[in-house]
Amino acid sequence: MRTEWANGGGQPPRRDLKVIVGAAIIRDGRVLACARSAPPEVAGMWEFPGGKVEPGESETDALVRECAEELAVRVEIGDRVGRNVKMAHGRSVLKVYAARLVEDDQPQPLEHSALRWLSAAELDSVTWLPADAPIVAALRPLLTPGVNRQ
Protein backbone atom coordinates (compact mmCIF):
# COMPACT_ATOMS: atom_id res chain seq x y z
CA MET A 1 0.00 0.00 0.00
CA ARG A 2 1.35 3.42 -0.93
CA THR A 3 0.48 6.57 0.98
CA GLU A 4 1.03 10.07 -0.31
CA TRP A 5 0.92 13.24 1.71
CA ALA A 6 -1.96 15.64 1.20
CA ASN A 7 0.33 18.32 -0.24
CA GLY A 8 0.85 16.12 -3.28
CA GLY A 9 4.65 16.28 -3.19
CA GLY A 10 5.21 12.97 -1.46
CA GLN A 11 6.80 14.81 1.46
CA PRO A 12 5.38 15.54 4.89
CA PRO A 13 3.86 19.02 5.10
CA ARG A 14 6.46 21.60 6.21
CA ARG A 15 5.63 23.85 9.12
CA ASP A 16 7.14 27.28 9.19
CA LEU A 17 9.70 27.50 11.96
CA LYS A 18 9.07 30.06 14.67
CA VAL A 19 12.06 32.35 14.97
CA ILE A 20 13.42 33.22 18.41
CA VAL A 21 16.08 35.95 18.53
CA GLY A 22 18.69 36.52 21.20
CA ALA A 23 21.04 39.43 21.88
CA ALA A 24 24.67 38.91 22.84
CA ILE A 25 25.02 42.39 24.34
CA ILE A 26 28.73 43.15 24.50
CA ARG A 27 30.34 45.94 26.52
CA ASP A 28 34.00 46.35 27.46
CA GLY A 29 34.91 42.79 26.42
CA ARG A 30 32.07 41.20 28.40
CA VAL A 31 28.69 39.79 27.41
CA LEU A 32 25.46 40.17 29.34
CA ALA A 33 24.01 36.92 30.69
CA CYS A 34 20.51 36.77 32.19
CA ALA A 35 19.28 34.21 34.76
CA ARG A 36 15.82 32.82 34.02
CA SER A 37 13.26 33.23 36.78
CA ALA A 38 10.65 30.92 35.21
CA PRO A 39 9.42 28.35 34.35
CA PRO A 40 10.62 26.22 37.28
CA GLU A 41 12.44 23.65 35.13
CA VAL A 42 14.85 26.31 33.80
CA ALA A 43 14.82 28.85 36.64
CA GLY A 44 18.39 29.80 37.52
CA MET A 45 19.78 28.81 34.11
CA TRP A 46 21.35 31.55 32.00
CA GLU A 47 20.41 32.89 28.58
CA PHE A 48 20.87 35.73 26.16
CA PRO A 49 17.93 38.15 26.32
CA GLY A 50 15.40 38.02 23.51
CA GLY A 51 12.23 36.32 22.41
CA LYS A 52 9.82 35.51 19.59
CA VAL A 53 9.69 37.39 16.32
CA GLU A 54 6.07 38.53 15.89
CA PRO A 55 4.27 38.38 12.51
CA GLY A 56 5.30 41.29 10.29
CA GLU A 57 8.33 42.10 12.49
CA SER A 58 11.94 41.80 11.34
CA GLU A 59 14.40 39.82 13.45
CA THR A 60 16.31 42.96 14.41
CA ASP A 61 13.14 44.90 15.24
CA ALA A 62 12.02 42.01 17.47
CA LEU A 63 15.36 42.04 19.26
CA VAL A 64 15.23 45.80 19.88
CA ARG A 65 11.68 45.39 21.27
CA GLU A 66 12.58 42.39 23.44
CA CYS A 67 15.61 44.13 24.99
CA ALA A 68 13.45 47.16 25.84
CA GLU A 69 10.78 44.92 27.40
CA GLU A 70 13.14 42.60 29.31
CA LEU A 71 15.97 44.95 30.27
CA ALA A 72 14.68 48.53 29.77
CA VAL A 73 17.56 49.27 27.38
CA ARG A 74 18.03 50.47 23.83
CA VAL A 75 20.38 48.40 21.69
CA GLU A 76 22.03 48.58 18.29
CA ILE A 77 22.09 45.22 16.55
CA GLY A 78 25.23 43.94 14.83
CA ASP A 79 26.18 40.73 13.04
CA ARG A 80 24.88 37.22 13.69
CA VAL A 81 26.77 35.15 16.27
CA GLY A 82 27.08 31.41 15.69
CA ARG A 83 24.68 29.22 13.79
CA ASN A 84 20.94 28.64 13.90
CA VAL A 85 20.01 26.47 16.89
CA LYS A 86 16.94 24.22 16.52
CA MET A 87 14.63 24.32 19.52
CA ALA A 88 11.30 22.89 20.73
CA HIS A 89 11.63 19.56 18.94
CA GLY A 90 12.44 21.31 15.66
CA ARG A 91 9.46 23.69 15.71
CA SER A 92 11.53 26.84 16.31
CA VAL A 93 14.99 28.18 15.69
CA LEU A 94 17.18 30.50 17.78
CA LYS A 95 19.22 33.19 16.02
CA VAL A 96 21.60 35.26 18.15
CA TYR A 97 22.95 38.66 17.15
CA ALA A 98 25.77 40.72 18.62
CA ALA A 99 24.44 43.95 20.10
CA ARG A 100 25.62 46.98 22.02
CA LEU A 101 23.89 49.30 24.45
CA VAL A 102 22.91 52.75 23.21
CA GLU A 103 24.62 55.57 25.10
CA ASP A 104 24.76 54.85 28.85
CA ASP A 105 21.71 52.59 29.15
CA GLN A 106 22.00 50.20 32.11
CA PRO A 107 20.19 46.83 31.93
CA GLN A 108 17.56 46.17 34.60
CA PRO A 109 16.41 42.61 35.43
CA LEU A 110 12.70 43.21 34.68
CA GLU A 111 12.06 39.57 33.70
CA HIS A 112 15.16 37.80 35.05
CA SER A 113 16.32 36.90 38.55
CA ALA A 114 19.88 38.19 37.95
CA LEU A 115 22.17 39.76 35.36
CA ARG A 116 25.94 39.25 35.01
CA TRP A 117 28.59 40.64 32.68
CA LEU A 118 30.86 37.72 31.71
CA SER A 119 34.33 37.84 30.18
CA ALA A 120 35.51 35.11 27.80
CA ALA A 121 37.16 33.35 30.77
CA GLU A 122 33.90 33.48 32.76
CA LEU A 123 31.53 32.12 30.09
CA ASP A 124 31.65 28.61 31.56
CA SER A 125 30.97 29.85 35.12
CA VAL A 126 27.19 29.73 34.57
CA THR A 127 24.83 26.99 33.39
CA TRP A 128 23.49 28.07 30.01
CA LEU A 129 20.12 27.00 28.65
CA PRO A 130 20.65 24.17 26.14
CA ALA A 131 19.69 26.40 23.18
CA ASP A 132 22.09 29.18 24.21
CA ALA A 133 25.06 26.93 25.00
CA PRO A 134 26.13 26.40 21.33
CA ILE A 135 26.43 30.18 20.89
CA VAL A 136 29.01 30.50 23.68
CA ALA A 137 31.89 29.06 21.64
CA ALA A 138 31.14 31.40 18.73
CA LEU A 139 31.00 34.32 21.16
CA ARG A 140 34.48 33.86 22.68
CA PRO A 141 36.40 35.57 19.84
CA LEU A 142 34.14 38.63 20.11
CA LEU A 143 35.16 39.06 23.76
CA THR A 144 38.88 38.94 22.98
CA PRO A 145 40.72 42.27 23.15
CA GLY A 146 41.37 43.81 19.76
CA VAL A 147 38.42 42.09 18.06
CA ASN A 148 35.59 44.17 16.58
CA ARG A 149 32.84 43.97 19.19
CA GLN A 150 29.78 44.53 17.04
Biotite code that builds the C-alpha atoms (Angstrom):
import biotite.structure as struc

atoms = struc.array([
    struc.Atom([0.000, 0.000, 0.000], chain_id="A", res_id=1, res_name="MET", atom_name="CA", element="C"),
    struc.Atom([1.349, 3.420, -0.927], chain_id="A", res_id=2, res_name="ARG", atom_name="CA", element="C"),
    struc.Atom([0.480, 6.571, 0.979], chain_id="A", res_id=3, res_name="THR", atom_name="CA", element="C"),
    struc.Atom([1.026, 10.072, -0.307], chain_id="A", res_id=4, res_name="GLU", atom_name="CA", element="C"),
    struc.Atom([0.922, 13.245, 1.707], chain_id="A", res_id=5, res_name="TRP", atom_name="CA", element="C"),
    struc.Atom([-1.956, 15.641, 1.197], chain_id="A", res_id=6, res_name="ALA", atom_name="CA", element="C"),
    struc.Atom([0.327, 18.320, -0.242], chain_id="A", res_id=7, res_name="ASN", atom_name="CA", element="C"),
    struc.Atom([0.854, 16.115, -3.282], chain_id="A", res_id=8, res_name="GLY", atom_name="CA", element="C"),
    struc.Atom([4.649, 16.283, -3.195], chain_id="A", res_id=9, res_name="GLY", atom_name="CA", element="C"),
    struc.Atom([5.207, 12.971, -1.461], chain_id="A", res_id=10, res_name="GLY", atom_name="CA", element="C"),
    struc.Atom([6.805, 14.812, 1.462], chain_id="A", res_id=11, res_name="GLN", atom_name="CA", element="C"),
    struc.Atom([5.378, 15.539, 4.891], chain_id="A", res_id=12, res_name="PRO", atom_name="CA", element="C"),
    struc.Atom([3.862, 19.018, 5.097], chain_id="A", res_id=13, res_name="PRO", atom_name="CA", element="C"),
    struc.Atom([6.462, 21.596, 6.214], chain_id="A", res_id=14, res_name="ARG", atom_name="CA", element="C"),
    struc.Atom([5.635, 23.845, 9.121], chain_id="A", res_id=15, res_name="ARG", atom_name="CA", element="C"),
    struc.Atom([7.140, 27.284, 9.186], chain_id="A", res_id=16, res_name="ASP", atom_name="CA", element="C"),
    struc.Atom([9.695, 27.496, 11.960], chain_id="A", res_id=17, res_name="LEU", atom_name="CA", element="C"),
    struc.Atom([9.070, 30.059, 14.666], chain_id="A", res_id=18, res_name="LYS", atom_name="CA", element="C"),
    struc.Atom([12.063, 32.346, 14.967], chain_id="A", res_id=19, res_name="VAL", atom_name="CA", element="C"),
    struc.Atom([13.422, 33.221, 18.406], chain_id="A", res_id=20, res_name="ILE", atom_name="CA", element="C"),
    struc.Atom([16.075, 35.950, 18.535], chain_id="A", res_id=21, res_name="VAL", atom_name="CA", element="C"),
    struc.Atom([18.690, 36.523, 21.199], chain_id="A", res_id=22, res_name="GLY", atom_name="CA", element="C"),
    struc.Atom([21.038, 39.430, 21.884], chain_id="A", res_id=23, res_name="ALA", atom_name="CA", element="C"),
    struc.Atom([24.670, 38.912, 22.836], chain_id="A", res_id=24, res_name="ALA", atom_name="CA", element="C"),
    struc.Atom([25.017, 42.392, 24.344], chain_id="A", res_id=25, res_name="ILE", atom_name="CA", element="C"),
    struc.Atom([28.731, 43.151, 24.498], chain_id="A", res_id=26, res_name="ILE", atom_name="CA", element="C"),
    struc.Atom([30.342, 45.943, 26.523], chain_id="A", res_id=27, res_name="ARG", atom_name="CA", element="C"),
    struc.Atom([34.003, 46.353, 27.456], chain_id="A", res_id=28, res_name="ASP", atom_name="CA", element="C"),
    struc.Atom([34.914, 42.790, 26.417], chain_id="A", res_id=29, res_name="GLY", atom_name="CA", element="C"),
    struc.Atom([32.071, 41.197, 28.399], chain_id="A", res_id=30, res_name="ARG", atom_name="CA", element="C"),
    struc.Atom([28.690, 39.791, 27.406], chain_id="A", res_id=31, res_name="VAL", atom_name="CA", element="C"),
    struc.Atom([25.460, 40.175, 29.338], chain_id="A", res_id=32, res_name="LEU", atom_name="CA", element="C"),
    struc.Atom([24.012, 36.917, 30.686], chain_id="A", res_id=33, res_name="ALA", atom_name="CA", element="C"),
    struc.Atom([20.512, 36.766, 32.187], chain_id="A", res_id=34, res_name="CYS", atom_name="CA", element="C"),
    struc.Atom([19.281, 34.211, 34.758], chain_id="A", res_id=35, res_name="ALA", atom_name="CA", element="C"),
    struc.Atom([15.816, 32.815, 34.025], chain_id="A", res_id=36, res_name="ARG", atom_name="CA", element="C"),
    struc.Atom([13.261, 33.229, 36.780], chain_id="A", res_id=37, res_name="SER", atom_name="CA", element="C"),
    struc.Atom([10.645, 30.918, 35.211], chain_id="A", res_id=38, res_name="ALA", atom_name="CA", element="C"),
    struc.Atom([9.423, 28.345, 34.349], chain_id="A", res_id=39, res_name="PRO", atom_name="CA", element="C"),
    struc.Atom([10.618, 26.225, 37.283], chain_id="A", res_id=40, res_name="PRO", atom_name="CA", element="C"),
    struc.Atom([12.439, 23.648, 35.126], chain_id="A", res_id=41, res_name="GLU", atom_name="CA", element="C"),
    struc.Atom([14.846, 26.310, 33.798], chain_id="A", res_id=42, res_name="VAL", atom_name="CA", element="C"),
    struc.Atom([14.818, 28.854, 36.635], chain_id="A", res_id=43, res_name="ALA", atom_name="CA", element="C"),
    struc.Atom([18.391, 29.801, 37.517], chain_id="A", res_id=44, res_name="GLY", atom_name="CA", element="C"),
    struc.Atom([19.779, 28.807, 34.113], chain_id="A", res_id=45, res_name="MET", atom_name="CA", element="C"),
    struc.Atom([21.350, 31.545, 32.001], chain_id="A", res_id=46, res_name="TRP", atom_name="CA", element="C"),
    struc.Atom([20.406, 32.886, 28.578], chain_id="A", res_id=47, res_name="GLU", atom_name="CA", element="C"),
    struc.Atom([20.867, 35.733, 26.163], chain_id="A", res_id=48, res_name="PHE", atom_name="CA", element="C"),
    struc.Atom([17.934, 38.147, 26.316], chain_id="A", res_id=49, res_name="PRO", atom_name="CA", element="C"),
    struc.Atom([15.402, 38.017, 23.508], chain_id="A", res_id=50, res_name="GLY", atom_name="CA", element="C"),
    struc.Atom([12.225, 36.321, 22.405], chain_id="A", res_id=51, res_name="GLY", atom_name="CA", element="C"),
    struc.Atom([9.819, 35.514, 19.588], chain_id="A", res_id=52, res_name="LYS", atom_name="CA", element="C"),
    struc.Atom([9.687, 37.394, 16.318], chain_id="A", res_id=53, res_name="VAL", atom_name="CA", element="C"),
    struc.Atom([6.070, 38.535, 15.890], chain_id="A", res_id=54, res_name="GLU", atom_name="CA", element="C"),
    struc.Atom([4.268, 38.379, 12.514], chain_id="A", res_id=55, res_name="PRO", atom_name="CA", element="C"),
    struc.Atom([5.302, 41.293, 10.294], chain_id="A", res_id=56, res_name="GLY", atom_name="CA", element="C"),
    struc.Atom([8.325, 42.098, 12.486], chain_id="A", res_id=57, res_name="GLU", atom_name="CA", element="C"),
    struc.Atom([11.941, 41.800, 11.338], chain_id="A", res_id=58, res_name="SER", atom_name="CA", element="C"),
    struc.Atom([14.404, 39.821, 13.452], chain_id="A", res_id=59, res_name="GLU", atom_name="CA", element="C"),
    struc.Atom([16.314, 42.956, 14.408], chain_id="A", res_id=60, res_name="THR", atom_name="CA", element="C"),
    struc.Atom([13.136, 44.902, 15.240], chain_id="A", res_id=61, res_name="ASP", atom_name="CA", element="C"),
    struc.Atom([12.023, 42.015, 17.471], chain_id="A", res_id=62, res_name="ALA", atom_name="CA", element="C"),
    struc.Atom([15.363, 42.039, 19.260], chain_id="A", res_id=63, res_name="LEU", atom_name="CA", element="C"),
    struc.Atom([15.233, 45.802, 19.882], chain_id="A", res_id=64, res_name="VAL", atom_name="CA", element="C"),
    struc.Atom([11.680, 45.388, 21.267], chain_id="A", res_id=65, res_name="ARG", atom_name="CA", element="C"),
    struc.Atom([12.576, 42.392, 23.444], chain_id="A", res_id=66, res_name="GLU", atom_name="CA", element="C"),
    struc.Atom([15.610, 44.128, 24.985], chain_id="A", res_id=67, res_name="CYS", atom_name="CA", element="C"),
    struc.Atom([13.450, 47.157, 25.836], chain_id="A", res_id=68, res_name="ALA", atom_name="CA", element="C"),
    struc.Atom([10.780, 44.918, 27.402], chain_id="A", res_id=69, res_name="GLU", atom_name="CA", element="C"),
    struc.Atom([13.142, 42.600, 29.313], chain_id="A", res_id=70, res_name="GLU", atom_name="CA", element="C"),
    struc.Atom([15.966, 44.950, 30.273], chain_id="A", res_id=71, res_name="LEU", atom_name="CA", element="C"),
    struc.Atom([14.679, 48.531, 29.766], chain_id="A", res_id=72, res_name="ALA", atom_name="CA", element="C"),
    struc.Atom([17.563, 49.272, 27.383], chain_id="A", res_id=73, res_name="VAL", atom_name="CA", element="C"),
    struc.Atom([18.031, 50.467, 23.831], chain_id="A", res_id=74, res_name="ARG", atom_name="CA", element="C"),
    struc.Atom([20.381, 48.399, 21.686], chain_id="A", res_id=75, res_name="VAL", atom_name="CA", element="C"),
    struc.Atom([22.030, 48.581, 18.293], chain_id="A", res_id=76, res_name="GLU", atom_name="CA", element="C"),
    struc.Atom([22.090, 45.220, 16.548], chain_id="A", res_id=77, res_name="ILE", atom_name="CA", element="C"),
    struc.Atom([25.226, 43.940, 14.826], chain_id="A", res_id=78, res_name="GLY", atom_name="CA", element="C"),
    struc.Atom([26.176, 40.731, 13.042], chain_id="A", res_id=79, res_name="ASP", atom_name="CA", element="C"),
    struc.Atom([24.884, 37.217, 13.690], chain_id="A", res_id=80, res_name="ARG", atom_name="CA", element="C"),
    struc.Atom([26.768, 35.152, 16.267], chain_id="A", res_id=81, res_name="VAL", atom_name="CA", element="C"),
    struc.Atom([27.076, 31.414, 15.690], chain_id="A", res_id=82, res_name="GLY", atom_name="CA", element="C"),
    struc.Atom([24.685, 29.222, 13.789], chain_id="A", res_id=83, res_name="ARG", atom_name="CA", element="C"),
    struc.Atom([20.942, 28.644, 13.903], chain_id="A", res_id=84, res_name="ASN", atom_name="CA", element="C"),
    struc.Atom([20.011, 26.465, 16.887], chain_id="A", res_id=85, res_name="VAL", atom_name="CA", element="C"),
    struc.Atom([16.945, 24.219, 16.515], chain_id="A", res_id=86, res_name="LYS", atom_name="CA", element="C"),
    struc.Atom([14.629, 24.321, 19.523], chain_id="A", res_id=87, res_name="MET", atom_name="CA", element="C"),
    struc.Atom([11.304, 22.892, 20.735], chain_id="A", res_id=88, res_name="ALA", atom_name="CA", element="C"),
    struc.Atom([11.634, 19.559, 18.938], chain_id="A", res_id=89, res_name="HIS", atom_name="CA", element="C"),
    struc.Atom([12.437, 21.314, 15.660], chain_id="A", res_id=90, res_name="GLY", atom_name="CA", element="C"),
    struc.Atom([9.463, 23.695, 15.713], chain_id="A", res_id=91, res_name="ARG", atom_name="CA", element="C"),
    struc.Atom([11.526, 26.843, 16.309], chain_id="A", res_id=92, res_name="SER", atom_name="CA", element="C"),
    struc.Atom([14.992, 28.182, 15.685], chain_id="A", res_id=93, res_name="VAL", atom_name="CA", element="C"),
    struc.Atom([17.179, 30.499, 17.779], chain_id="A", res_id=94, res_name="LEU", atom_name="CA", element="C"),
    struc.Atom([19.223, 33.185, 16.024], chain_id="A", res_id=95, res_name="LYS", atom_name="CA", element="C"),
    struc.Atom([21.604, 35.261, 18.148], chain_id="A", res_id=96, res_name="VAL", atom_name="CA", element="C"),
    struc.Atom([22.953, 38.659, 17.149], chain_id="A", res_id=97, res_name="TYR", atom_name="CA", element="C"),
    struc.Atom([25.769, 40.724, 18.622], chain_id="A", res_id=98, res_name="ALA", atom_name="CA", element="C"),
    struc.Atom([24.445, 43.954, 20.105], chain_id="A", res_id=99, res_name="ALA", atom_name="CA", element="C"),
    struc.Atom([25.621, 46.982, 22.017], chain_id="A", res_id=100, res_name="ARG", atom_name="CA", element="C"),
    struc.Atom([23.891, 49.303, 24.447], chain_id="A", res_id=101, res_name="LEU", atom_name="CA", element="C"),
    struc.Atom([22.909, 52.748, 23.213], chain_id="A", res_id=102, res_name="VAL", atom_name="CA", element="C"),
    struc.Atom([24.620, 55.571, 25.103], chain_id="A", res_id=103, res_name="GLU", atom_name="CA", element="C"),
    struc.Atom([24.763, 54.851, 28.848], chain_id="A", res_id=104, res_name="ASP", atom_name="CA", element="C"),
    struc.Atom([21.710, 52.589, 29.146], chain_id="A", res_id=105, res_name="ASP", atom_name="CA", element="C"),
    struc.Atom([22.005, 50.197, 32.111], chain_id="A", res_id=106, res_name="GLN", atom_name="CA", element="C"),
    struc.Atom([20.185, 46.830, 31.933], chain_id="A", res_id=107, res_name="PRO", atom_name="CA", element="C"),
    struc.Atom([17.559, 46.173, 34.598], chain_id="A", res_id=108, res_name="GLN", atom_name="CA", element="C"),
    struc.Atom([16.410, 42.611, 35.431], chain_id="A", res_id=109, res_name="PRO", atom_name="CA", element="C"),
    struc.Atom([12.702, 43.208, 34.683], chain_id="A", res_id=110, res_name="LEU", atom_name="CA", element="C"),
    struc.Atom([12.057, 39.567, 33.704], chain_id="A", res_id=111, res_name="GLU", atom_name="CA", element="C"),
    struc.Atom([15.162, 37.805, 35.049], chain_id="A", res_id=112, res_name="HIS", atom_name="CA", element="C"),
    struc.Atom([16.323, 36.900, 38.551], chain_id="A", res_id=113, res_name="SER", atom_name="CA", element="C"),
    struc.Atom([19.883, 38.189, 37.947], chain_id="A", res_id=114, res_name="ALA", atom_name="CA", element="C"),
    struc.Atom([22.171, 39.760, 35.363], chain_id="A", res_id=115, res_name="LEU", atom_name="CA", element="C"),
    struc.Atom([25.935, 39.245, 35.008], chain_id="A", res_id=116, res_name="ARG", atom_name="CA", element="C"),
    struc.Atom([28.590, 40.635, 32.678], chain_id="A", res_id=117, res_name="TRP", atom_name="CA", element="C"),
    struc.Atom([30.858, 37.721, 31.712], chain_id="A", res_id=118, res_name="LEU", atom_name="CA", element="C"),
    struc.Atom([34.334, 37.842, 30.178], chain_id="A", res_id=119, res_name="SER", atom_name="CA", element="C"),
    struc.Atom([35.511, 35.112, 27.800], chain_id="A", res_id=120, res_name="ALA", atom_name="CA", element="C"),
    struc.Atom([37.158, 33.352, 30.771], chain_id="A", res_id=121, res_name="ALA", atom_name="CA", element="C"),
    struc.Atom([33.901, 33.475, 32.762], chain_id="A", res_id=122, res_name="GLU", atom_name="CA", element="C"),
    struc.Atom([31.528, 32.116, 30.086], chain_id="A", res_id=123, res_name="LEU", atom_name="CA", element="C"),
    struc.Atom([31.654, 28.607, 31.562], chain_id="A", res_id=124, res_name="ASP", atom_name="CA", element="C"),
    struc.Atom([30.972, 29.847, 35.116], chain_id="A", res_id=125, res_name="SER", atom_name="CA", element="C"),
    struc.Atom([27.192, 29.732, 34.565], chain_id="A", res_id=126, res_name="VAL", atom_name="CA", element="C"),
    struc.Atom([24.827, 26.995, 33.389], chain_id="A", res_id=127, res_name="THR", atom_name="CA", element="C"),
    struc.Atom([23.489, 28.074, 30.006], chain_id="A", res_id=128, res_name="TRP", atom_name="CA", element="C"),
    struc.Atom([20.118, 27.002, 28.648], chain_id="A", res_id=129, res_name="LEU", atom_name="CA", element="C"),
    struc.Atom([20.652, 24.174, 26.141], chain_id="A", res_id=130, res_name="PRO", atom_name="CA", element="C"),
    struc.Atom([19.690, 26.401, 23.183], chain_id="A", res_id=131, res_name="ALA", atom_name="CA", element="C"),
    struc.Atom([22.091, 29.181, 24.210], chain_id="A", res_id=132, res_name="ASP", atom_name="CA", element="C"),
    struc.Atom([25.058, 26.926, 25.002], chain_id="A", res_id=133, res_name="ALA", atom_name="CA", element="C"),
    struc.Atom([26.135, 26.404, 21.327], chain_id="A", res_id=134, res_name="PRO", atom_name="CA", element="C"),
    struc.Atom([26.432, 30.179, 20.889], chain_id="A", res_id=135, res_name="ILE", atom_name="CA", element="C"),
    struc.Atom([29.006, 30.502, 23.681], chain_id="A", res_id=136, res_name="VAL", atom_name="CA", element="C"),
    struc.Atom([31.885, 29.055, 21.637], chain_id="A", res_id=137, res_name="ALA", atom_name="CA", element="C"),
    struc.Atom([31.139, 31.403, 18.731], chain_id="A", res_id=138, res_name="ALA", atom_name="CA", element="C"),
    struc.Atom([30.997, 34.317, 21.159], chain_id="A", res_id=139, res_name="LEU", atom_name="CA", element="C"),
    struc.Atom([34.477, 33.861, 22.685], chain_id="A", res_id=140, res_name="ARG", atom_name="CA", element="C"),
    struc.Atom([36.397, 35.568, 19.835], chain_id="A", res_id=141, res_name="PRO", atom_name="CA", element="C"),
    struc.Atom([34.135, 38.630, 20.113], chain_id="A", res_id=142, res_name="LEU", atom_name="CA", element="C"),
    struc.Atom([35.161, 39.056, 23.763], chain_id="A", res_id=143, res_name="LEU", atom_name="CA", element="C"),
    struc.Atom([38.879, 38.938, 22.980], chain_id="A", res_id=144, res_name="THR", atom_name="CA", element="C"),
    struc.Atom([40.719, 42.271, 23.152], chain_id="A", res_id=145, res_name="PRO", atom_name="CA", element="C"),
    struc.Atom([41.374, 43.810, 19.757], chain_id="A", res_id=146, res_name="GLY", atom_name="CA", element="C"),
    struc.Atom([38.417, 42.094, 18.063], chain_id="A", res_id=147, res_name="VAL", atom_name="CA", element="C"),
    struc.Atom([35.594, 44.173, 16.580], chain_id="A", res_id=148, res_name="ASN", atom_name="CA", element="C"),
    struc.Atom([32.841, 43.969, 19.188], chain_id="A", res_id=149, res_name="ARG", atom_name="CA", element="C"),
    struc.Atom([29.776, 44.532, 17.043], chain_id="A", res_id=150, res_name="GLN", atom_name="CA", element="C"),
])
